[in-house]
């Protein structure tokens, strides 16, 4: 008689405890097969401990530099500037890193090289977008063009560095206003809290310099909307999604759910999707 092997529990750390991080912490505490939450890092340790007080299992709140020895993988859901300090220790040990700040990857592509050299992995979940499986599949052939149009409520864009630098006032607009036209690489700098989805799309497809992007501020909207148009030698398709914002208006509620879906796939007996 042959006994089935018992899967090893994967120890998960969360770097960041904002709208996304807290939802992940609660879901992991409720139980995801094969995964256990072992540590959290946050800028305000006392506030993080209060927010985690309702969990059934006490989880330590530690500094970023203390996460790696405690966990097998980390979910980065922190300010983009912290990506390197979060990801590098895990990748150096050949571990996995789930990255939400996809835009920051463009300035830290050496992390991909490090993952390759040490046997680690950088995972960018679909997040608030749609259809990255289709884009990834099309990229196995030849993609001719990828165009993305993002329309957001005004309060989801106010304070973006691009707007501040160019003195663009959107708080009193009464009709849709085109505020950016360019590439995801430029958008990642000008809108670091808003356009990680555009960078994820570019990484799945033809890159951050060939993908084209428009950003509109729209006072009539209550949802963050993204439309993607792809032309390739295997298929042409258009995809649209309208996301309900989370408690952070810059982030859609579906973002945390996308990461949860990614986590559940880690140990699932059935995996659907590329």
C-alpha positions as CSV (number, residue, x, y, z in Angstrom):
1,X,0.0,0.0,0.0
2,X,1.4,3.4,-1.0
3,X,0.5,6.3,1.1
4,X,0.1,9.8,-0.5
5,X,2.7,12.3,0.5
6,X,1.6,14.9,3.0
7,X,2.1,18.3,1.5
8,X,4.3,20.7,3.4
9,X,2.6,23.8,4.7
10,X,3.9,27.0,3.1
11,X,4.7,29.7,5.6
12,X,3.4,33.1,4.2
13,X,4.5,36.6,5.3
14,X,2.7,39.8,4.4
15,X,4.7,43.0,3.8
16,X,2.2,45.7,4.3
17,X,-1.2,45.8,6.1
18,X,-3.3,48.3,4.1
19,X,-6.6,47.5,2.4
20,X,-5.1,44.5,0.6
21,X,-2.8,43.2,3.3
22,X,-5.5,43.1,6.0
23,X,-7.9,41.2,3.7
24,X,-5.2,38.7,3.0
25,X,-4.4,38.3,6.7
26,X,-8.0,37.6,7.6
27,X,-8.4,35.1,4.7
28,X,-5.2,33.2,5.7
29,X,-6.4,33.2,9.3
30,X,-9.7,31.7,8.3
31,X,-7.8,29.0,6.4
32,X,-6.3,28.4,3.0
33,X,-5.2,24.8,2.4
34,X,-1.5,24.4,2.5
35,X,-0.7,27.9,3.7
36,X,-0.2,29.5,7.0
37,X,0.3,33.2,7.9
38,X,3.4,33.5,10.1
39,X,4.4,37.2,10.1
40,X,3.4,40.7,9.0
41,X,5.4,43.8,8.6
42,X,3.9,47.3,8.7
43,X,5.0,50.9,9.0
44,X,3.0,51.5,12.2
45,X,3.6,48.4,14.3
46,X,1.1,49.4,17.1
47,X,-1.7,50.0,14.6
48,X,-1.0,46.8,12.8
49,X,-1.2,44.8,16.0
50,X,-4.6,46.4,16.8
51,X,-5.8,45.6,13.3
52,X,-4.7,42.0,13.6
53,X,-6.2,41.6,17.1
54,X,-9.3,39.9,15.8
55,X,-7.4,37.0,14.2
56,X,-7.8,33.6,15.8
57,X,-4.1,33.0,15.8
58,X,-1.7,35.7,17.0
59,X,0.7,36.8,14.2
60,X,3.9,38.7,15.0
61,X,4.4,42.2,13.5
62,X,8.1,42.5,12.7
63,X,10.4,44.7,10.6
64,X,10.8,44.0,6.9
65,X,14.3,42.7,7.5
66,X,13.0,40.1,9.9
67,X,10.5,38.5,7.5
68,X,12.6,36.2,5.4
69,X,13.9,33.8,8.2
70,X,10.3,33.3,9.3
71,X,8.6,32.5,6.0
72,X,8.8,30.5,2.7
73,X,7.2,33.3,0.6
74,X,6.2,36.9,1.0
75,X,3.3,38.9,-0.4
76,X,4.4,42.5,-1.1
77,X,1.5,44.9,-0.7
78,X,3.5,47.9,0.5
79,X,4.6,51.2,-1.0
80,X,6.5,50.7,-4.3
81,X,9.7,52.1,-2.9
82,X,10.0,49.2,-0.5
83,X,9.9,46.5,-3.2
84,X,13.7,45.8,-3.3
85,X,14.1,45.6,0.5
86,X,11.1,43.2,0.8
87,X,11.8,40.9,-2.2
88,X,15.6,40.7,-2.3
89,X,16.2,38.6,0.9
90,X,13.6,36.1,-0.2
91,X,14.9,35.7,-3.7
92,X,18.5,35.4,-2.5
93,X,17.3,32.2,-0.6
94,X,15.4,30.9,-3.6
95,X,12.0,31.7,-2.3
96,X,8.8,33.1,-3.9
97,X,7.7,36.7,-3.9
98,X,4.2,37.8,-4.9
99,X,4.5,41.4,-6.1
100,X,1.6,43.9,-6.2
101,X,3.8,46.9,-6.9
102,X,4.4,45.7,-10.5
103,X,5.4,49.2,-11.6
104,X,8.4,49.1,-9.3
105,X,9.7,46.0,-11.0
106,X,10.7,48.1,-14.0
107,X,13.4,49.8,-11.9
108,X,14.3,46.6,-10.2
109,X,14.6,44.1,-13.1
110,X,17.7,42.7,-11.5
111,X,15.4,41.0,-9.1
112,X,14.2,38.8,-12.0
113,X,17.9,37.9,-12.7
114,X,18.4,37.1,-9.0
115,X,15.3,34.8,-9.0
116,X,16.7,33.0,-12.0
117,X,20.1,32.6,-10.4
118,X,18.9,31.4,-7.0
119,X,15.9,29.4,-8.0
120,X,13.3,31.8,-6.7
121,X,10.3,33.2,-8.4
122,X,8.6,36.6,-8.8
123,X,4.9,36.3,-9.2
124,X,2.7,39.2,-10.5
125,X,-1.0,38.4,-9.9
126,X,-3.6,39.6,-12.3
127,X,-4.7,42.2,-9.8
128,X,-7.4,44.6,-10.9
129,X,-7.1,43.8,-14.6
130,X,-8.7,41.1,-16.8
131,X,-7.5,38.5,-19.2
132,X,-3.8,38.3,-18.6
133,X,-4.0,34.6,-19.4
134,X,-5.1,35.5,-23.0
135,X,-2.4,38.1,-23.3
136,X,0.3,35.7,-22.1
137,X,-1.0,33.1,-24.6
138,X,-1.0,35.5,-27.5
139,X,2.6,36.5,-26.6
140,X,3.7,33.0,-27.3
141,X,3.1,34.0,-30.9
142,X,3.3,37.6,-32.2
143,X,1.5,40.5,-30.7
144,X,1.1,43.5,-33.0
145,X,-0.3,45.9,-30.5
146,X,-1.6,46.3,-27.0
147,X,-3.6,49.4,-26.0
148,X,-5.0,50.1,-22.6
149,X,-7.4,52.9,-21.6
150,X,-8.0,53.6,-17.9
151,X,-10.8,55.8,-16.6
152,X,-10.9,56.5,-12.8
153,X,-12.9,58.6,-10.4
154,X,-11.2,61.9,-9.5
155,X,-10.5,60.9,-5.9
156,X,-8.6,57.8,-7.1
157,X,-6.1,60.0,-9.0
158,X,-5.7,63.2,-6.9
159,X,-2.1,63.6,-5.6
160,X,-0.5,61.4,-8.3
161,X,3.1,62.7,-8.9
162,X,2.5,63.3,-12.6
163,X,-0.4,65.6,-11.8
164,X,1.5,67.5,-9.1
165,X,4.6,67.9,-11.3
166,X,2.6,69.2,-14.3
167,X,0.2,71.3,-12.1
168,X,-2.9,69.5,-13.4
169,X,-5.9,70.2,-11.2
170,X,-8.6,67.6,-11.6
171,X,-10.6,68.2,-8.4
172,X,-13.1,70.6,-10.0
173,X,-13.5,69.0,-13.5
174,X,-17.0,68.5,-14.7
175,X,-16.4,66.2,-17.7
176,X,-13.9,63.5,-18.5
177,X,-10.3,64.7,-18.9
178,X,-7.4,63.0,-20.6
179,X,-4.5,63.4,-18.2
180,X,-1.9,61.0,-19.6
181,X,-1.0,59.4,-22.9
182,X,2.2,57.3,-23.1
183,X,3.6,54.0,-22.0
184,X,3.3,51.9,-18.8
185,X,7.0,52.7,-18.1
186,X,6.2,56.4,-17.8
187,X,2.9,55.8,-16.0
188,X,4.7,53.7,-13.4
189,X,6.7,56.8,-12.4
190,X,3.9,59.4,-12.7
191,X,1.1,57.2,-11.1
192,X,2.9,54.7,-8.8
193,X,-0.2,53.9,-6.8
194,X,-2.6,53.7,-9.7
195,X,-1.2,51.9,-12.7
196,X,0.4,48.6,-11.6
197,X,-2.2,47.0,-13.8
198,X,-0.7,48.6,-16.9
199,X,2.7,47.3,-16.0
200,X,1.4,43.8,-15.4
201,X,-0.3,43.9,-18.8
202,X,3.0,45.0,-20.4
203,X,5.0,42.2,-18.7
204,X,2.5,39.7,-19.9
205,X,2.5,41.1,-23.5
206,X,5.0,43.2,-25.5
207,X,6.7,45.1,-22.8
208,X,6.5,48.5,-21.0
209,X,7.8,50.6,-23.9
210,X,5.6,49.2,-26.7
211,X,2.3,49.0,-24.8
212,X,0.3,52.2,-25.2
213,X,-1.8,53.7,-22.4
214,X,-4.3,56.5,-21.8
215,X,-5.5,57.7,-18.4
216,X,-8.7,59.6,-18.0
217,X,-10.0,61.4,-14.9
218,X,-13.8,61.0,-15.0
219,X,-16.0,62.8,-12.4
220,X,-19.1,60.7,-13.4
221,X,-17.5,57.4,-12.5
222,X,-17.6,55.6,-9.2
223,X,-15.5,52.6,-10.4
224,X,-12.0,52.2,-11.7
225,X,-12.4,51.0,-15.3
226,X,-9.8,49.5,-17.7
227,X,-10.2,48.5,-21.3
228,X,-7.6,46.5,-23.1
229,X,-7.4,46.0,-26.9
230,X,-5.0,43.4,-28.3
231,X,-4.1,42.5,-31.9
232,X,-2.0,39.4,-32.5
233,X,-1.4,36.7,-35.1
234,X,-3.5,34.3,-33.0
235,X,-6.5,36.5,-32.0
236,X,-7.7,40.0,-31.6
237,X,-9.7,40.8,-28.5
238,X,-11.0,43.6,-26.3
239,X,-11.5,43.3,-22.6
240,X,-13.1,45.7,-20.1
241,X,-13.5,45.7,-16.3
242,X,-15.1,48.1,-13.9
243,X,-13.7,47.6,-10.4
244,X,-15.4,48.7,-7.2
245,X,-12.7,50.7,-5.2
246,X,-11.6,49.3,-1.8
247,X,-11.3,51.5,1.3
248,X,-8.3,52.9,-0.6
249,X,-9.8,54.6,-3.7
250,X,-6.6,54.0,-5.6
251,X,-7.0,50.2,-5.3
252,X,-9.9,48.0,-6.6
253,X,-11.6,45.5,-4.2
254,X,-10.8,42.8,-6.7
255,X,-7.1,43.2,-6.2
256,X,-7.0,41.4,-2.9
257,X,-9.3,38.7,-4.3
258,X,-6.9,38.2,-7.2
259,X,-4.0,37.6,-4.7
260,X,-6.2,35.2,-2.8
261,X,-6.9,33.3,-5.9
262,X,-3.2,33.2,-6.6
263,X,-2.4,31.9,-3.1
264,X,-5.1,29.2,-3.3
265,X,-3.5,27.9,-6.6
266,X,-0.2,27.3,-4.7
267,X,-1.5,24.1,-3.2
268,X,-4.7,23.4,-5.0
269,X,-5.4,19.9,-6.4
270,X,-7.1,21.6,-9.5
271,X,-5.6,24.7,-11.1
272,X,-7.7,26.4,-13.7
273,X,-6.0,29.0,-16.0
274,X,-2.6,29.3,-17.5
